[in-house]
Amino acid sequence: MIDDLSDIWVYLARDPLFGLTLTIVAYLAADRVYRRLAMHPLANPVLWSVIVLAGVLWATGIPYDRYFEGAQFVHVLLGPATVALAVPLYRALGTLRQSWHGIALALPVSVVVASLGAVGLAVLFGAEDVSVASVAPKAVTTPIAMGISERIGGLPSLTAVLVILTGILGAVLGPPLLTLLKVRDPKARGIALGAAAHGIGTARAFNESPETGAHASLAMGLAGVLTAVLLPLVW
Amino acid sequence: MLPWLALLLVFQLAGEAVRHALGLPVPGPVIGMLGLLLALGARGAWGRAAEAVPEGLERVTSALLGHLSLLFVPAGVGVMTHLSLLATEAVPLAVALIGSTLAAIAAGGVLMVRLERRP
């Protein structure tokens, strides 16, 4: 009986369906807890899905590459999802017309602070060159950041991890920080979250209000394009 | 809904093609996003502003973006393959991530509020 069960387990663990199912189930559970806890920033569903999945893989000895054979079917949707951001961005263009003078200054400043601030602090605290290049594009969305990292001599996979960590940090610490600084305007909160914490900050911003989310999408898109054009030029 | 998902993929693919053809540093999906944005803008300027975003596109977009967080999970689990590098560089990387993210959010939010208040 035990042998039968372990045979079945060995078989299932090799199937790509395992990684795919595990990812979606872990995310649904994390998302349910997140909503049950009134979307408390520390209950961030990306953070807890990653912790639970990494824990399960570590405990069962399944290598990341085998997990990713299944999980890639979720990962590949990041491409069309990035293109789909044009829709909230298009809607936000109306507000861009009203508040362009604020965004025109706040956004580039935020982008420069996020990128060069990270580089400066990493160098100051003695990080190696490859880590410095990997951390430079961490504030923009994963596919853009990995492309930039490769171009300036970083490790794209390390960048992916730093991007996720940045997004989680931004989503967890950003809203309370903005409230502390008395930034209550949904436009300002969205721009700040999208520019500094890409898609994860944008997902968090959509939890506050559609207006906050639209501005975060706008900021994330503009920050991605700005960083992709500027960083390889100044490196 | 399927034709609109296909449209998103076509824009992504066109973005990849433009990136390779011109050797741009901007990734394909971002060029695809700008392309779709231009297409929506052109459609709106054509005098169809009231129905500028087609309903099917609206549906597939909210399905994808409604669970945007899920799409970051597989790459995020990749943290387990970099645990040793992350451990040796934990202090500089943690300081860099936390410091720059807080500073960027504060700078962006406060500047926006200051500039919005002006008439």
Boltz contact constraints between the chains, C-beta under 6 A:
constraints:
  - contact:
      token1: [A, 23]
      token2: [B, 73]
      max_distance: 6.0
  - contact:
      token1: [A, 27]
      token2: [B, 70]
      max_distance: 6.0
  - contact:
      token1: [A, 27]
      token2: [B, 73]
      max_distance: 6.0
  - contact:
      token1: [A, 45]
      token2: [B, 69]
      max_distance: 6.0
  - contact:
      token1: [A, 46]
      token2: [B, 69]
      max_distance: 6.0
  - contact:
      token1: [A, 46]
      token2: [B, 72]
      max_distance: 6.0
  - contact:
      token1: [A, 49]
      token2: [B, 73]
      max_distance: 6.0
  - contact:
      token1: [A, 50]
      token2: [B, 76]
      max_distance: 6.0
  - contact:
      token1: [A, 50]
      token2: [B, 77]
      max_distance: 6.0
  - contact:
      token1: [A, 53]
      token2: [B, 77]
      max_distance: 6.0
  - contact:
      token1: [A, 54]
      token2: [B, 77]
      max_distance: 6.0
  - contact:
      token1: [A, 54]
      token2: [B, 80]
      max_distance: 6.0
  - contact:
      token1: [A, 64]
      token2: [B, 80]
      max_distance: 6.0
  - contact:
      token1: [A, 64]
      token2: [B, 81]
      max_distance: 6.0
  - contact:
      token1: [A, 71]
      token2: [B, 74]
      max_distance: 6.0
  - contact:
      token1: [A, 74]
      token2: [B, 74]
      max_distance: 6.0
  - contact:
      token1: [A, 75]
      token2: [B, 74]
      max_distance: 6.0
  - contact:
      token1: [A, 77]
      token2: [B, 71]
      max_distance: 6.0
  - contact:
      token1: [A, 78]
      token2: [B, 71]
      max_distance: 6.0
  - contact:
      token1: [A, 79]
      token2: [B, 12]
      max_distance: 6.0
  - contact:
      token1: [A, 79]
      token2: [B, 29]
      max_distance: 6.0
  - contact:
      token1: [A, 80]
      token2: [B, 8]
      max_distance: 6.0
  - contact:
      token1: [A, 80]
      token2: [B, 9]
      max_distance: 6.0
  - contact:
      token1: [A, 80]
      token2: [B, 12]
      max_distance: 6.0
  - contact:
      token1: [A, 81]
      token2: [B, 64]
      max_distance: 6.0
  - contact:
      token1: [A, 81]
      token2: [B, 71]
      max_distance: 6.0
  - contact:
      token1: [A, 82]
      token2: [B, 29]
      max_distance: 6.0
  - contact:
      token1: [A, 82]
      token2: [B, 33]
      max_distance: 6.0
  - contact:
      token1: [A, 83]
      token2: [B, 8]
      max_distance: 6.0
  - contact:
      token1: [A, 83]
      token2: [B, 11]
      max_distance: 6.0
  - contact:
      token1: [A, 83]
      token2: [B, 12]
      max_distance: 6.0
  - contact:
      token1: [A, 83]
      token2: [B, 29]
      max_distance: 6.0
  - contact:
      token1: [A, 83]
      token2: [B, 32]
      max_distance: 6.0
  - contact:
      token1: [A, 83]
      token2: [B, 33]
      max_distance: 6.0
  - contact:
      token1: [A, 83]
      token2: [B, 36]
      max_distance: 6.0
  - contact:
      token1: [A, 84]
      token2: [B, 8]
      max_distance: 6.0
  - contact:
      token1: [A, 84]
      token2: [B, 61]
      max_distance: 6.0
  - contact:
      token1: [A, 84]
      token2: [B, 64]
      max_distance: 6.0
  - contact:
      token1: [A, 84]
      token2: [B, 65]
      max_distance: 6.0
  - contact:
      token1: [A, 85]
      token2: [B, 33]
      max_distance: 6.0
  - contact:
      token1: [A, 86]
      token2: [B, 33]
      max_distance: 6.0
  - contact:
      token1: [A, 86]
      token2: [B, 36]
      max_distance: 6.0
  - contact:
      token1: [A, 86]
      token2: [B, 37]
      max_distance: 6.0
  - contact:
      token1: [A, 87]
      token2: [B, 53]
      max_distance: 6.0
  - contact:
      token1: [A, 87]
      token2: [B, 61]
      max_distance: 6.0
  - contact:
      token1: [A, 89]
      token2: [B, 37]
      max_distance: 6.0
  - contact:
      token1: [A, 90]
      token2: [B, 37]
      max_distance: 6.0
  - contact:
      token1: [A, 90]
      token2: [B, 40]
      max_distance: 6.0
  - contact:
      token1: [A, 102]
      token2: [B, 112]
      max_distance: 6.0
  - contact:
      token1: [A, 102]
      token2: [B, 115]
      max_distance: 6.0
  - contact:
      token1: [A, 102]
      token2: [B, 116]
      max_distance: 6.0
  - contact:
      token1: [A, 106]
      token2: [B, 108]
      max_distance: 6.0
  - contact:
      token1: [A, 106]
      token2: [B, 111]
      max_distance: 6.0
  - contact:
      token1: [A, 106]
      token2: [B, 112]
      max_distance: 6.0
  - contact:
      token1: [A, 109]
      token2: [B, 107]
      max_distance: 6.0
  - contact:
      token1: [A, 109]
      token2: [B, 111]
      max_distance: 6.0
  - contact:
      token1: [A, 110]
      token2: [B, 104]
      max_distance: 6.0
  - contact:
      token1: [A, 110]
      token2: [B, 107]
      max_distance: 6.0
  - contact:
      token1: [A, 110]
      token2: [B, 108]
      max_distance: 6.0
  - contact:
      token1: [A, 113]
      token2: [B, 103]
      max_distance: 6.0
  - contact:
      token1: [A, 113]
      token2: [B, 104]
      max_distance: 6.0
  - contact:
      token1: [A, 113]
      token2: [B, 107]
      max_distance: 6.0
  - contact:
      token1: [A, 114]
      token2: [B, 100]
      max_distance: 6.0
  - contact:
      token1: [A, 114]
      token2: [B, 104]
      max_distance: 6.0
  - contact:
      token1: [A, 117]
      token2: [B, 100]
      max_distance: 6.0
  - contact:
      token1: [A, 117]
      token2: [B, 103]
      max_distance: 6.0
  - contact:
      token1: [A, 118]
      token2: [B, 96]
      max_distance: 6.0
  - contact:
      token1: [A, 118]
      token2: [B, 100]
      max_distance: 6.0
  - contact:
      token1: [A, 121]
      token2: [B, 95]
      max_distance: 6.0
  - contact:
      token1: [A, 121]
      token2: [B, 96]
      max_distance: 6.0
  - contact:
      token1: [A, 121]
      token2: [B, 99]
      max_distance: 6.0
  - contact:
      token1: [A, 122]
      token2: [B, 92]
      max_distance: 6.0
  - contact:
      token1: [A, 122]
      token2: [B, 96]
      max_distance: 6.0
  - contact:
      token1: [A, 125]
      token2: [B, 91]
      max_distance: 6.0
  - contact:
      token1: [A, 125]
      token2: [B, 92]
      max_distance: 6.0
  - contact:
      token1: [A, 125]
      token2: [B, 95]
      max_distance: 6.0
  - contact:
      token1: [A, 126]
      token2: [B, 92]
      max_distance: 6.0
  - contact:
      token1: [A, 127]
      token2: [B, 89]
      max_distance: 6.0
  - contact:
      token1: [A, 127]
      token2: [B, 92]
      max_distance: 6.0
  - contact:
      token1: [A, 131]
      token2: [B, 89]
      max_distance: 6.0
  - contact:
      token1: [A, 135]
      token2: [B, 96]
      max_distance: 6.0
  - contact:
      token1: [A, 142]
      token2: [B, 75]
      max_distance: 6.0
  - contact:
      token1: [A, 143]
      token2: [B, 27]
      max_distance: 6.0
  - contact:
      token1: [A, 143]
      token2: [B, 29]
      max_distance: 6.0
  - contact:
      token1: [A, 144]
      token2: [B, 27]
      max_distance: 6.0
  - contact:
      token1: [A, 144]
      token2: [B, 30]
      max_distance: 6.0
  - contact:
      token1: [A, 147]
      token2: [B, 27]
      max_distance: 6.0
  - contact:
      token1: [A, 151]
      token2: [B, 25]
      max_distance: 6.0
  - contact:
      token1: [A, 157]
      token2: [B, 78]
      max_distance: 6.0
  - contact:
      token1: [A, 158]
      token2: [B, 82]
      max_distance: 6.0
  - contact:
      token1: [A, 160]
      token2: [B, 75]
      max_distance: 6.0
  - contact:
      token1: [A, 160]
      token2: [B, 78]
      max_distance: 6.0
  - contact:
      token1: [A, 161]
      token2: [B, 78]
      max_distance: 6.0
  - contact:
      token1: [A, 161]
      token2: [B, 79]
      max_distance: 6.0
  - contact:
      token1: [A, 161]
      token2: [B, 82]
      max_distance: 6.0
  - contact:
      token1: [A, 164]
      token2: [B, 72]
      max_distance: 6.0
  - contact:
      token1: [A, 164]
      token2: [B, 76]
      max_distance: 6.0
  - contact:
      token1: [A, 165]
      token2: [B, 97]
      max_distance: 6.0
  - contact:
      token1: [A, 166]
      token2: [B, 97]
      max_distance: 6.0
  - contact:
      token1: [A, 166]
      token2: [B, 101]
      max_distance: 6.0
  - contact:
      token1: [A, 169]
      token2: [B, 97]
      max_distance: 6.0
  - contact:
      token1: [A, 169]
      token2: [B, 101]
      max_distance: 6.0
  - contact:
      token1: [A, 170]
      token2: [B, 101]
      max_distance: 6.0
  - contact:
      token1: [A, 174]
      token2: [B, 105]
      max_distance: 6.0
  - contact:
      token1: [A, 177]
      token2: [B, 105]
      max_distance: 6.0
  - contact:
      token1: [A, 178]
      token2: [B, 109]
      max_distance: 6.0
  - contact:
      token1: [A, 181]
      token2: [B, 110]
      max_distance: 6.0
  - contact:
      token1: [A, 183]
      token2: [B, 109]
      max_distance: 6.0
  - contact:
      token1: [A, 183]
      token2: [B, 113]
      max_distance: 6.0
  - contact:
      token1: [A, 185]
      token2: [B, 113]
      max_distance: 6.0
  - contact:
      token1: [A, 188]
      token2: [B, 109]
      max_distance: 6.0
  - contact:
      token1: [A, 188]
      token2: [B, 112]
      max_distance: 6.0
  - contact:
      token1: [A, 188]
      token2: [B, 113]
      max_distance: 6.0
  - contact:
      token1: [A, 191]
      token2: [B, 108]
      max_distance: 6.0
  - contact:
      token1: [A, 191]
      token2: [B, 112]
      max_distance: 6.0
  - contact:
      token1: [A, 192]
      token2: [B, 105]
      max_distance: 6.0
  - contact:
      token1: [A, 192]
      token2: [B, 108]
      max_distance: 6.0
  - contact:
      token1: [A, 192]
      token2: [B, 109]
      max_distance: 6.0
  - contact:
      token1: [A, 195]
      token2: [B, 108]
      max_distance: 6.0
  - contact:
      token1: [A, 196]
      token2: [B, 101]
      max_distance: 6.0
  - contact:
      token1: [A, 196]
      token2: [B, 104]
      max_distance: 6.0
  - contact:
      token1: [A, 196]
      token2: [B, 105]
      max_distance: 6.0
  - contact:
      token1: [A, 199]
      token2: [B, 68]
      max_distance: 6.0
  - contact:
      token1: [A, 203]
      token2: [B, 68]
      max_distance: 6.0
  - contact:
      token1: [A, 203]
      token2: [B, 69]
      max_distance: 6.0
  - contact:
      token1: [A, 224]
      token2: [B, 30]
      max_distance: 6.0
  - contact:
      token1: [A, 228]
      token2: [B, 25]
      max_distance: 6.0
  - contact:
      token1: [A, 228]
      token2: [B, 26]
      max_distance: 6.0
  - contact:
      token1: [A, 232]
      token2: [B, 25]
      max_distance: 6.0
